[in-house]
Amino acid sequence: MTKLLEQAVNKVKTLSDNEQNAIAALILEEIEDDFRWDKSFASSQDTLAKLAEEATEEINSK
């Protein structure tokens, strides 16, 4: 665990259970969002490459 994360966890420990749960839910939601973006981005590489190629061809043809 990084020092910054350790500091954050120590501060969160001083909060009420409800506040701790709210922060935990936010963190878990953020991690899940990052995972979904990574998965979505990884599965779209072929499409993005094709669009980039088409854009380059269009620019070069002008």
N, CA, C, O and CB atoms as a CASP TS submission, in Angstrom:
PFRMAT TS
TARGET T0000
AUTHOR 0000-0000-0000
METHOD Language model
MODEL 1
PARENT N/A
ATOM      1  N   MET     1       0.855  -1.174   0.000  1.00  0.00           N
ATOM      2  CA  MET     1       0.000   0.000   0.000  1.00  0.00           C
ATOM      3  C   MET     1       0.898   1.233   0.000  1.00  0.00           C
ATOM      4  O   MET     1       1.908   1.286   0.703  1.00  0.00           O
ATOM      5  CB  MET     1      -0.972   0.000   1.229  1.00  0.00           C
ATOM      6  N   THR     2       0.510   2.222  -0.802  1.00  0.00           N
ATOM      7  CA  THR     2       1.308   3.444  -0.854  1.00  0.00           C
ATOM      8  C   THR     2       1.106   4.267   0.418  1.00  0.00           C
ATOM      9  O   THR     2       0.137   4.078   1.153  1.00  0.00           O
ATOM     10  CB  THR     2       0.940   4.277  -2.097  1.00  0.00           C
ATOM     11  N   LYS     3       2.030   5.171   0.655  1.00  0.00           N
ATOM     12  CA  LYS     3       1.923   6.024   1.843  1.00  0.00           C
ATOM     13  C   LYS     3       0.690   6.911   1.772  1.00  0.00           C
ATOM     14  O   LYS     3       0.023   7.131   2.783  1.00  0.00           O
ATOM     15  CB  LYS     3       3.178   6.886   1.999  1.00  0.00           C
ATOM     16  N   LEU     4       0.384   7.423   0.577  1.00  0.00           N
ATOM     17  CA  LEU     4      -0.777   8.288   0.426  1.00  0.00           C
ATOM     18  C   LEU     4      -2.065   7.522   0.718  1.00  0.00           C
ATOM     19  O   LEU     4      -2.948   8.030   1.409  1.00  0.00           O
ATOM     20  CB  LEU     4      -0.819   8.883  -0.985  1.00  0.00           C
ATOM     21  N   LEU     5      -2.171   6.311   0.197  1.00  0.00           N
ATOM     22  CA  LEU     5      -3.357   5.503   0.466  1.00  0.00           C
ATOM     23  C   LEU     5      -3.446   5.150   1.942  1.00  0.00           C
ATOM     24  O   LEU     5      -4.533   5.134   2.520  1.00  0.00           O
ATOM     25  CB  LEU     5      -3.343   4.228  -0.382  1.00  0.00           C
ATOM     26  N   GLU     6      -2.318   4.872   2.539  1.00  0.00           N
ATOM     27  CA  GLU     6      -2.287   4.577   3.975  1.00  0.00           C
ATOM     28  C   GLU     6      -2.782   5.779   4.783  1.00  0.00           C
ATOM     29  O   GLU     6      -3.536   5.610   5.741  1.00  0.00           O
ATOM     30  CB  GLU     6      -0.857   4.188   4.416  1.00  0.00           C
ATOM     31  N   GLN     7      -2.366   6.985   4.405  1.00  0.00           N
ATOM     32  CA  GLN     7      -2.843   8.198   5.082  1.00  0.00           C
ATOM     33  C   GLN     7      -4.354   8.337   4.936  1.00  0.00           C
ATOM     34  O   GLN     7      -5.052   8.668   5.894  1.00  0.00           O
ATOM     35  CB  GLN     7      -2.137   9.449   4.517  1.00  0.00           C
ATOM     36  N   ALA     8      -4.850   8.084   3.735  1.00  0.00           N
ATOM     37  CA  ALA     8      -6.285   8.194   3.489  1.00  0.00           C
ATOM     38  C   ALA     8      -7.056   7.186   4.329  1.00  0.00           C
ATOM     39  O   ALA     8      -8.078   7.524   4.927  1.00  0.00           O
ATOM     40  CB  ALA     8      -6.594   7.989   2.002  1.00  0.00           C
ATOM     41  N   VAL     9      -6.574   5.957   4.375  1.00  0.00           N
ATOM     42  CA  VAL     9      -7.244   4.918   5.166  1.00  0.00           C
ATOM     43  C   VAL     9      -7.240   5.294   6.641  1.00  0.00           C
ATOM     44  O   VAL     9      -8.247   5.106   7.324  1.00  0.00           O
ATOM     45  CB  VAL     9      -6.559   3.546   4.962  1.00  0.00           C
ATOM     46  N   ASN    10      -6.136   5.817   7.141  1.00  0.00           N
ATOM     47  CA  ASN    10      -6.076   6.221   8.550  1.00  0.00           C
ATOM     48  C   ASN    10      -7.079   7.329   8.858  1.00  0.00           C
ATOM     49  O   ASN    10      -7.684   7.336   9.930  1.00  0.00           O
ATOM     50  CB  ASN    10      -4.663   6.685   8.911  1.00  0.00           C
ATOM     51  N   LYS    11      -7.257   8.261   7.931  1.00  0.00           N
ATOM     52  CA  LYS    11      -8.241   9.326   8.141  1.00  0.00           C
ATOM     53  C   LYS    11      -9.659   8.775   8.093  1.00  0.00           C
ATOM     54  O   LYS    11     -10.516   9.161   8.888  1.00  0.00           O
ATOM     55  CB  LYS    11      -8.071  10.431   7.090  1.00  0.00           C
ATOM     56  N   VAL    12      -9.895   7.870   7.152  1.00  0.00           N
ATOM     57  CA  VAL    12     -11.227   7.281   7.021  1.00  0.00           C
ATOM     58  C   VAL    12     -11.593   6.495   8.281  1.00  0.00           C
ATOM     59  O   VAL    12     -12.762   6.447   8.661  1.00  0.00           O
ATOM     60  CB  VAL    12     -11.293   6.367   5.781  1.00  0.00           C
ATOM     61  N   LYS    13     -10.604   5.882   8.927  1.00  0.00           N
ATOM     62  CA  LYS    13     -10.860   5.116  10.148  1.00  0.00           C
ATOM     63  C   LYS    13     -11.453   5.972  11.257  1.00  0.00           C
ATOM     64  O   LYS    13     -12.113   5.453  12.157  1.00  0.00           O
ATOM     65  CB  LYS    13      -9.581   4.475  10.634  1.00  0.00           C
ATOM     66  N   THR    14     -11.224   7.279  11.199  1.00  0.00           N
ATOM     67  CA  THR    14     -11.727   8.162  12.250  1.00  0.00           C
ATOM     68  C   THR    14     -13.183   8.573  12.022  1.00  0.00           C
ATOM     69  O   THR    14     -13.793   9.194  12.893  1.00  0.00           O
ATOM     70  CB  THR    14     -10.856   9.400  12.342  1.00  0.00           C
ATOM     71  N   LEU    15     -13.737   8.238  10.872  1.00  0.00           N
ATOM     72  CA  LEU    15     -15.105   8.625  10.527  1.00  0.00           C
ATOM     73  C   LEU    15     -16.118   7.617  11.063  1.00  0.00           C
ATOM     74  O   LEU    15     -15.767   6.514  11.482  1.00  0.00           O
ATOM     75  CB  LEU    15     -15.253   8.760   9.009  1.00  0.00           C
ATOM     76  N   SER    16     -17.365   8.024  11.037  1.00  0.00           N
ATOM     77  CA  SER    16     -18.434   7.116  11.477  1.00  0.00           C
ATOM     78  C   SER    16     -18.567   5.945  10.499  1.00  0.00           C
ATOM     79  O   SER    16     -18.060   5.996   9.378  1.00  0.00           O
ATOM     80  CB  SER    16     -19.787   7.877  11.597  1.00  0.00           C
ATOM     81  N   ASP    17     -19.250   4.901  10.939  1.00  0.00           N
ATOM     82  CA  ASP    17     -19.453   3.739  10.076  1.00  0.00           C
ATOM     83  C   ASP    17     -20.171   4.131   8.781  1.00  0.00           C
ATOM     84  O   ASP    17     -19.812   3.654   7.704  1.00  0.00           O
ATOM     85  CB  ASP    17     -20.253   2.659  10.817  1.00  0.00           C
ATOM     86  N   ASN    18     -21.175   4.988   8.883  1.00  0.00           N
ATOM     87  CA  ASN    18     -21.909   5.414   7.691  1.00  0.00           C
ATOM     88  C   ASN    18     -20.996   6.149   6.716  1.00  0.00           C
ATOM     89  O   ASN    18     -21.057   5.915   5.509  1.00  0.00           O
ATOM     90  CB  ASN    18     -23.088   6.310   8.081  1.00  0.00           C
ATOM     91  N   GLU    19     -20.154   7.034   7.234  1.00  0.00           N
ATOM     92  CA  GLU    19     -19.226   7.777   6.379  1.00  0.00           C
ATOM     93  C   GLU    19     -18.188   6.838   5.759  1.00  0.00           C
ATOM     94  O   GLU    19     -17.838   6.983   4.587  1.00  0.00           O
ATOM     95  CB  GLU    19     -18.523   8.887   7.187  1.00  0.00           C
ATOM     96  N   GLN    20     -17.704   5.889   6.535  1.00  0.00           N
ATOM     97  CA  GLN    20     -16.745   4.910   6.016  1.00  0.00           C
ATOM     98  C   GLN    20     -17.371   4.091   4.893  1.00  0.00           C
ATOM     99  O   GLN    20     -16.734   3.841   3.870  1.00  0.00           O
ATOM    100  CB  GLN    20     -16.255   3.981   7.144  1.00  0.00           C
ATOM    101  N   ASN    21     -18.624   3.675   5.088  1.00  0.00           N
ATOM    102  CA  ASN    21     -19.309   2.889   4.063  1.00  0.00           C
ATOM    103  C   ASN    21     -19.537   3.707   2.799  1.00  0.00           C
ATOM    104  O   ASN    21     -19.430   3.182   1.691  1.00  0.00           O
ATOM    105  CB  ASN    21     -20.641   2.370   4.594  1.00  0.00           C
ATOM    106  N   ALA    22     -19.848   4.978   2.958  1.00  0.00           N
ATOM    107  CA  ALA    22     -20.065   5.844   1.801  1.00  0.00           C
ATOM    108  C   ALA    22     -18.775   5.999   1.006  1.00  0.00           C
ATOM    109  O   ALA    22     -18.789   5.928  -0.223  1.00  0.00           O
ATOM    110  CB  ALA    22     -20.589   7.224   2.245  1.00  0.00           C
ATOM    111  N   ILE    23     -17.670   6.209   1.697  1.00  0.00           N
ATOM    112  CA  ILE    23     -16.378   6.349   1.015  1.00  0.00           C
ATOM    113  C   ILE    23     -15.972   5.034   0.369  1.00  0.00           C
ATOM    114  O   ILE    23     -15.461   5.024  -0.751  1.00  0.00           O
ATOM    115  CB  ILE    23     -15.288   6.815   1.999  1.00  0.00           C
ATOM    116  N   ALA    24     -16.195   3.930   1.062  1.00  0.00           N
ATOM    117  CA  ALA    24     -15.870   2.620   0.490  1.00  0.00           C
ATOM    118  C   ALA    24     -16.681   2.368  -0.772  1.00  0.00           C
ATOM    119  O   ALA    24     -16.153   1.848  -1.755  1.00  0.00           O
ATOM    120  CB  ALA    24     -16.127   1.502   1.515  1.00  0.00           C
ATOM    121  N   ALA    25     -17.945   2.729  -0.756  1.00  0.00           N
ATOM    122  CA  ALA    25     -18.796   2.544  -1.936  1.00  0.00           C
ATOM    123  C   ALA    25     -18.285   3.386  -3.105  1.00  0.00           C
ATOM    124  O   ALA    25     -18.274   2.920  -4.244  1.00  0.00           O
ATOM    125  CB  ALA    25     -20.261   2.915  -1.611  1.00  0.00           C
ATOM    126  N   LEU    26     -17.861   4.621  -2.830  1.00  0.00           N
ATOM    127  CA  LEU    26     -17.315   5.483  -3.887  1.00  0.00           C
ATOM    128  C   LEU    26     -16.043   4.889  -4.482  1.00  0.00           C
ATOM    129  O   LEU    26     -15.864   4.875  -5.700  1.00  0.00           O
ATOM    130  CB  LEU    26     -17.028   6.886  -3.337  1.00  0.00           C
ATOM    131  N   ILE    27     -15.178   4.407  -3.627  1.00  0.00           N
ATOM    132  CA  ILE    27     -13.917   3.817  -4.100  1.00  0.00           C
ATOM    133  C   ILE    27     -14.193   2.584  -4.955  1.00  0.00           C
ATOM    134  O   ILE    27     -13.624   2.435  -6.037  1.00  0.00           O
ATOM    135  CB  ILE    27     -13.005   3.445  -2.904  1.00  0.00           C
ATOM    136  N   LEU    28     -15.061   1.707  -4.475  1.00  0.00           N
ATOM    137  CA  LEU    28     -15.377   0.490  -5.224  1.00  0.00           C
ATOM    138  C   LEU    28     -16.039   0.815  -6.557  1.00  0.00           C
ATOM    139  O   LEU    28     -15.757   0.167  -7.565  1.00  0.00           O
ATOM    140  CB  LEU    28     -16.285  -0.420  -4.400  1.00  0.00           C
ATOM    141  N   GLU    29     -16.912   1.808  -6.567  1.00  0.00           N
ATOM    142  CA  GLU    29     -17.563   2.232  -7.807  1.00  0.00           C
ATOM    143  C   GLU    29     -16.543   2.778  -8.798  1.00  0.00           C
ATOM    144  O   GLU    29     -16.616   2.484  -9.991  1.00  0.00           O
ATOM    145  CB  GLU    29     -18.634   3.290  -7.517  1.00  0.00           C
ATOM    146  N   GLU    30     -15.603   3.563  -8.314  1.00  0.00           N
ATOM    147  CA  GLU    30     -14.559   4.126  -9.178  1.00  0.00           C
ATOM    148  C   GLU    30     -13.690   3.027  -9.779  1.00  0.00           C
ATOM    149  O   GLU    30     -13.359   3.069 -10.964  1.00  0.00           O
ATOM    150  CB  GLU    30     -13.685   5.112  -8.390  1.00  0.00           C
ATOM    151  N   ILE    31     -13.323   2.050  -8.965  1.00  0.00           N
ATOM    152  CA  ILE    31     -12.505   0.936  -9.455  1.00  0.00           C
ATOM    153  C   ILE    31     -13.273   0.149 -10.516  1.00  0.00           C
ATOM    154  O   ILE    31     -12.704  -0.227 -11.540  1.00  0.00           O
ATOM    155  CB  ILE    31     -12.090   0.004  -8.286  1.00  0.00           C
ATOM    156  N   GLU    32     -14.558  -0.099 -10.279  1.00  0.00           N
ATOM    157  CA  GLU    32     -15.380  -0.823 -11.241  1.00  0.00           C
ATOM    158  C   GLU    32     -15.519  -0.028 -12.538  1.00  0.00           C
ATOM    159  O   GLU    32     -15.462  -0.605 -13.624  1.00  0.00           O
ATOM    160  CB  GLU    32     -16.763  -1.121 -10.646  1.00  0.00           C
ATOM    161  N   ASP    33     -15.702   1.290 -12.436  1.00  0.00           N
ATOM    162  CA  ASP    33     -15.778   2.131 -13.629  1.00  0.00           C
ATOM    163  C   ASP    33     -14.487   2.059 -14.440  1.00  0.00           C
ATOM    164  O   ASP    33     -14.524   1.951 -15.666  1.00  0.00           O
ATOM    165  CB  ASP    33     -16.070   3.582 -13.239  1.00  0.00           C
ATOM    166  N   ASP    34     -13.355   2.118 -13.757  1.00  0.00           N
ATOM    167  CA  ASP    34     -12.062   2.014 -14.445  1.00  0.00           C
ATOM    168  C   ASP    34     -11.941   0.673 -15.162  1.00  0.00           C
ATOM    169  O   ASP    34     -11.466   0.607 -16.296  1.00  0.00           O
ATOM    170  CB  ASP    34     -10.899   2.189 -13.446  1.00  0.00           C
ATOM    171  N   PHE    35     -12.374  -0.397 -14.493  1.00  0.00           N
ATOM    172  CA  PHE    35     -12.317  -1.724 -15.090  1.00  0.00           C
ATOM    173  C   PHE    35     -13.180  -1.776 -16.344  1.00  0.00           C
ATOM    174  O   PHE    35     -12.759  -2.317 -17.366  1.00  0.00           O
ATOM    175  CB  PHE    35     -12.769  -2.793 -14.082  1.00  0.00           C
ATOM    176  N   ARG    36     -14.393  -1.214 -16.271  1.00  0.00           N
ATOM    177  CA  ARG    36     -15.289  -1.222 -17.433  1.00  0.00           C
ATOM    178  C   ARG    36     -14.696  -0.416 -18.589  1.00  0.00           C
ATOM    179  O   ARG    36     -14.767  -0.846 -19.741  1.00  0.00           O
ATOM    180  CB  ARG    36     -16.670  -0.657 -17.050  1.00  0.00           C
ATOM    181  N   TRP    37     -14.110   0.751 -18.294  1.00  0.00           N
ATOM    182  CA  TRP    37     -13.486   1.563 -19.344  1.00  0.00           C
ATOM    183  C   TRP    37     -12.330   0.810 -19.996  1.00  0.00           C
ATOM    184  O   TRP    37     -12.203   0.784 -21.220  1.00  0.00           O
ATOM    185  CB  TRP    37     -12.988   2.903 -18.766  1.00  0.00           C
ATOM    186  N   ASP    38     -11.488   0.198 -19.161  1.00  0.00           N
ATOM    187  CA  ASP    38     -10.350  -0.560 -19.699  1.00  0.00           C
ATOM    188  C   ASP    38     -10.826  -1.689 -20.603  1.00  0.00           C
ATOM    189  O   ASP    38     -10.275  -1.903 -21.683  1.00  0.00           O
ATOM    190  CB  ASP    38      -9.493  -1.129 -18.557  1.00  0.00           C
ATOM    191  N   LYS    39     -11.853  -2.411 -20.157  1.00  0.00           N
ATOM    192  CA  LYS    39     -12.385  -3.529 -20.931  1.00  0.00           C
ATOM    193  C   LYS    39     -13.005  -3.015 -22.230  1.00  0.00           C
ATOM    194  O   LYS    39     -12.795  -3.593 -23.296  1.00  0.00           O
ATOM    195  CB  LYS    39     -13.429  -4.319 -20.106  1.00  0.00           C
ATOM    196  N   SER    40     -13.758  -1.942 -22.136  1.00  0.00           N
ATOM    197  CA  SER    40     -14.401  -1.368 -23.317  1.00  0.00           C
ATOM    198  C   SER    40     -13.360  -0.862 -24.314  1.00  0.00           C
ATOM    199  O   SER    40     -13.477  -1.100 -25.516  1.00  0.00           O
ATOM    200  CB  SER    40     -15.343  -0.225 -22.911  1.00  0.00           C
ATOM    201  N   PHE    41     -12.354  -0.172 -23.813  1.00  0.00           N
ATOM    202  CA  PHE    41     -11.306   0.369 -24.669  1.00  0.00           C
ATOM    203  C   PHE    41     -10.521  -0.751 -25.346  1.00  0.00           C
ATOM    204  O   PHE    41     -10.208  -0.668 -26.534  1.00  0.00           O
ATOM    205  CB  PHE    41     -10.364   1.260 -23.859  1.00  0.00           C
ATOM    206  N   ALA    42     -10.209  -1.788 -24.591  1.00  0.00           N
ATOM    207  CA  ALA    42      -9.443  -2.906 -25.148  1.00  0.00           C
ATOM    208  C   ALA    42     -10.214  -3.595 -26.268  1.00  0.00           C
ATOM    209  O   ALA    42      -9.621  -4.036 -27.253  1.00  0.00           O
ATOM    210  CB  ALA    42      -9.098  -3.918 -24.050  1.00  0.00           C
ATOM    211  N   SER    43     -11.522  -3.689 -26.120  1.00  0.00           N
ATOM    212  CA  SER    43     -12.309  -4.377 -27.137  1.00  0.00           C
ATOM    213  C   SER    43     -12.594  -3.504 -28.347  1.00  0.00           C
ATOM    214  O   SER    43     -13.128  -3.990 -29.344  1.00  0.00           O
ATOM    215  CB  SER    43     -13.605  -4.852 -26.546  1.00  0.00           C
ATOM    216  N   SER    44     -12.246  -2.220 -28.278  1.00  0.00           N
ATOM    217  CA  SER    44     -12.524  -1.325 -29.398  1.00  0.00           C
ATOM    218  C   SER    44     -11.269  -0.946 -30.185  1.00  0.00           C
ATOM    219  O   SER    44     -11.332  -0.070 -31.047  1.00  0.00           O
ATOM    220  CB  SER    44     -13.197  -0.074 -28.893  1.00  0.00           C
ATOM    221  N   GLN    45     -10.158  -1.571 -29.914  1.00  0.00           N
ATOM    222  CA  GLN    45      -8.895  -1.223 -30.564  1.00  0.00           C
ATOM    223  C   GLN    45      -8.960  -1.370 -32.078  1.00  0.00           C
ATOM    224  O   GLN    45      -8.475  -0.503 -32.805  1.00  0.00           O
ATOM    225  CB  GLN    45      -7.779  -2.085 -30.018  1.00  0.00           C
ATOM    226  N   ASP    46      -9.550  -2.453 -32.559  1.00  0.00           N
ATOM    227  CA  ASP    46      -9.634  -2.658 -34.010  1.00  0.00           C
ATOM    228  C   ASP    46     -10.460  -1.557 -34.673  1.00  0.00           C
ATOM    229  O   ASP    46     -10.083  -1.033 -35.721  1.00  0.00           O
ATOM    230  CB  ASP    46     -10.246  -4.037 -34.323  1.00  0.00           C
ATOM    231  N   THR    47     -11.574  -1.217 -34.062  1.00  0.00           N
ATOM    232  CA  THR    47     -12.429  -0.157 -34.610  1.00  0.00           C
ATOM    233  C   THR    47     -11.708   1.171 -34.610  1.00  0.00           C
ATOM    234  O   THR    47     -11.758   1.905 -35.597  1.00  0.00           O
ATOM    235  CB  THR    47     -13.729  -0.044 -33.816  1.00  0.00           C
ATOM    236  N   LEU    48     -11.034   1.494 -33.510  1.00  0.00           N
ATOM    237  CA  LEU    48     -10.296   2.754 -33.429  1.00  0.00           C
ATOM    238  C   LEU    48      -9.173   2.811 -34.455  1.00  0.00           C
ATOM    239  O   LEU    48      -8.945   3.854 -35.067  1.00  0.00           O
ATOM    240  CB  LEU    48      -9.729   2.945 -32.028  1.00  0.00           C
ATOM    241  N   ALA    49      -8.474   1.709 -34.647  1.00  0.00           N
ATOM    242  CA  ALA    49      -7.388   1.666 -35.631  1.00  0.00           C
ATOM    243  C   ALA    49      -7.932   1.888 -37.041  1.00  0.00           C
ATOM    244  O   ALA    49      -7.326   2.605 -37.837  1.00  0.00           O
ATOM    245  CB  ALA    49      -6.640   0.317 -35.553  1.00  0.00           C
ATOM    246  N   LYS    50      -9.072   1.275 -37.350  1.00  0.00           N
ATOM    247  CA  LYS    50      -9.685   1.449 -38.674  1.00  0.00           C
ATOM    248  C   LYS    50     -10.113   2.895 -38.883  1.00  0.00           C
ATOM    249  O   LYS    50      -9.895   3.454 -39.958  1.00  0.00           O
ATOM    250  CB  LYS    50     -10.896   0.510 -38.841  1.00  0.00           C
ATOM    251  N   LEU    51     -10.719   3.509 -37.868  1.00  0.00           N
ATOM    252  CA  LEU    51     -11.128   4.907 -37.981  1.00  0.00           C
ATOM    253  C   LEU    51      -9.924   5.826 -38.161  1.00  0.00           C
ATOM    254  O   LEU    51      -9.976   6.779 -38.938  1.00  0.00           O
ATOM    255  CB  LEU    51     -11.924   5.327 -36.748  1.00  0.00           C
ATOM    256  N   ALA    52      -8.853   5.540 -37.450  1.00  0.00           N
ATOM    257  CA  ALA    52      -7.636   6.349 -37.585  1.00  0.00           C
ATOM    258  C   ALA    52      -7.057   6.213 -38.985  1.00  0.00           C
ATOM    259  O   ALA    52      -6.607   7.193 -39.577  1.00  0.00           O
ATOM    260  CB  ALA    52      -6.586   5.936 -36.535  1.00  0.00           C
ATOM    261  N   GLU    53      -7.071   5.005 -39.504  1.00  0.00           N
ATOM    262  CA  GLU    53      -6.561   4.769 -40.861  1.00  0.00           C
ATOM    263  C   GLU    53      -7.409   5.516 -41.887  1.00  0.00           C
ATOM    264  O   GLU    53      -6.874   6.136 -42.806  1.00  0.00           O
ATOM    265  CB  GLU    53      -6.544   3.255 -41.182  1.00  0.00           C
ATOM    266  N   GLU    54      -8.720   5.456 -41.731  1.00  0.00           N
ATOM    267  CA  GLU    54      -9.615   6.164 -42.663  1.00  0.00           C
ATOM    268  C   GLU    54      -9.394   7.675 -42.578  1.00  0.00           C
ATOM    269  O   GLU    54      -9.387   8.353 -43.606  1.00  0.00           O
ATOM    270  CB  GLU    54     -11.097   5.825 -42.358  1.00  0.00           C
ATOM    271  N   ALA    55      -9.215   8.207 -41.376  1.00  0.00           N
ATOM    272  CA  ALA    55      -8.975   9.646 -41.205  1.00  0.00           C
ATOM    273  C   ALA    55      -7.658  10.045 -41.855  1.00  0.00           C
ATOM    274  O   ALA    55      -7.576  11.090 -42.501  1.00  0.00           O
ATOM    275  CB  ALA    55      -8.965  10.024 -39.708  1.00  0.00           C
ATOM    276  N   THR    56      -6.637   9.229 -41.691  1.00  0.00           N
ATOM    277  CA  THR    56      -5.330   9.523 -42.295  1.00  0.00           C
ATOM    278  C   THR    56      -5.436   9.506 -43.821  1.00  0.00           C
ATOM    279  O   THR    56      -4.886  10.377 -44.494  1.00  0.00           O
ATOM    280  CB  THR    56      -4.262   8.500 -41.818  1.00  0.00           C
ATOM    281  N   GLU    57      -6.146   8.510 -44.365  1.00  0.00           N
ATOM    282  CA  GLU    57      -6.324   8.443 -45.820  1.00  0.00           C
ATOM    283  C   GLU    57      -7.082   9.673 -46.335  1.00  0.00           C
ATOM    284  O   GLU    57      -6.743  10.234 -47.377  1.00  0.00           O
ATOM    285  CB  GLU    57      -7.080   7.150 -46.210  1.00  0.00           C
ATOM    286  N   GLU    58      -8.095  10.074 -45.596  1.00  0.00           N
ATOM    287  CA  GLU    58      -8.874  11.239 -46.010  1.00  0.00           C
ATOM    288  C   GLU    58      -8.019  12.515 -45.993  1.00  0.00           C
ATOM    289  O   GLU    58      -8.107  13.338 -46.904  1.00  0.00           O
ATOM    290  CB  GLU    58     -10.098  11.409 -45.095  1.00  0.00           C
ATOM    291  N   ILE    59      -7.205  12.670 -44.965  1.00  0.00           N
ATOM    292  CA  ILE    59      -6.326  13.836 -44.862  1.00  0.00           C
ATOM    293  C   ILE    59      -5.304  13.827 -45.998  1.00  0.00           C
ATOM    294  O   ILE    59      -5.037  14.861 -46.609  1.00  0.00           O
ATOM    295  CB  ILE    59      -5.608  13.860 -43.490  1.00  0.00           C
ATOM    296  N   ASN    60      -4.738  12.660 -46.273  1.00  0.00           N
ATOM    297  CA  ASN    60      -3.710  12.552 -47.314  1.00  0.00           C
ATOM    298  C   ASN    60      -4.267  12.720 -48.722  1.00  0.00           C
ATOM    299  O   ASN    60      -3.527  13.071 -49.641  1.00  0.00           O
ATOM    300  CB  ASN    60      -3.016  11.219 -47.209  1.00  0.00           C
ATOM    301  N   SER    61      -5.567  12.472 -48.901  1.00  0.00           N
ATOM    302  CA  SER    61      -6.153  12.584 -50.235  1.00  0.00           C
ATOM    303  C   SER    61      -6.536  14.022 -50.580  1.00  0.00           C
ATOM    304  O   SER    61      -6.918  14.301 -51.717  1.00  0.00           O
ATOM    305  CB  SER    61      -7.373  11.689 -50.341  1.00  0.00           C
ATOM    306  N   LYS    62      -6.442  14.921 -49.631  1.00  0.00           N
ATOM    307  CA  LYS    62      -6.821  16.325 -49.877  1.00  0.00           C
ATOM    308  C   LYS    62      -5.674  17.142 -50.389  1.00  0.00           C
ATOM    309  O   LYS    62      -5.831  18.336 -50.643  1.00  0.00           O
ATOM    310  CB  LYS    62      -7.356  16.959 -48.620  1.00  0.00           C
TER
END
